[in-house]
Amino acid sequence: MKSTSAYRLYGASHSLYTGKARCYLRNQGLPYVELSTWHPDFAERILPQIGRGIIPVLETPDGQVIQDTVDIIDHLEAQGVPWPAYPQTPLQRVVAVIIEYYGGQAMLKHAMHYRWSYRAEQEAFLRCAFTLGSGAQLAEQIMGRMNSYLPRLGVNADSIPQIESSFLQLLDRLEQHFAEWPYLLGTQPSIADYGLIGPMFAHLGRDPVPLAIMQRRAPRVHRWVERMTAPGLDVVEYPESEPAFVANDDLPSTLIPVLQHIAEEIFPELTDKLAFLDAWVAELQPADGTPVTEKPQVRQVGMIQTRFRGATIEVGVEPYLLYILQRATDTLLGLQEPERARVQGRLAELGLADAIRLGRQWRVGRRQNIEVWEGVAATQ
């Protein structure tokens, strides 16, 4: 590809993960053009490099191809941006990564339920979005496939009332927070905001049914969605604020109920998934660098039964979840005592300590845009 001054983002308007990457590019003022997956360049040049049909994909001005929002944002952070997304203090950094995990993984239940369980009420909107994103021929096929994912995400008759109650509670707690702060950790967006905006914009802040709930029940949350999708830092309501995270590695008091909500949501599902992965690796001992699945388009290695707010659910297990959380683990491992104990103590107070477990020798990495096992041989 000939070098240009703009990034090229391949994605879709209705894609959760494209929304995360798009918001980052917009907030940071980075020039980009967005292209759909049916642009000829995607099939001709991008697919052969990433090995599977997945979005978003970022092509840099010098021709690098990067898939996955974590890798996209980390690459851009390394180039230097006006408002770095990762806090430099350990508690805020660890909490930000946990919120990113919550938004991109745990909230798939909410995002996919409100999109597909209410398909009849949103049919015209969804059909338009998927047709524009994929072309008319593929729209029906993709919509049907997405709808079929609900059971593997834990969306069933028992869990749906809990999912909807959870969404309302989250809106209420975020509404109180955004009455005081423009972003989750202060007056500039962090990786926590970018993680949460994925479901809160692409699904819950655009699809007609959840959008109406958000606008009626939590107008400040809807305003945050607008802020996150705007160019630069759209903080007109906070004229005296300078971009910064809360001082002294503290957490806003209004964020504490949000974090407690997250703790109630992610366990025991997360600990059950991690236990499954530990047992899977111990039994199969995959070689270092081996892709986590035989087929790149398959991201789950098994199913488990667990619970979501008391409801029994069955969910798929993706090793990718550890790729996200490892950055928080690495932050803790880099600390000396008593600083590590301080951070772990705060996580325990919030009910989040089990999200970051030290002592695991193996890792999930990414090589050539594919998740792989790393360090397993060292555990034998």
Summary of the structure (lengths in Angstrom):
residues: 380
radius of gyration: 20.0
end to end distance: 44.1
largest distance: 59.3
contacts: 1243
relative contact order: 0.13
helix: 55%
strand: 11%
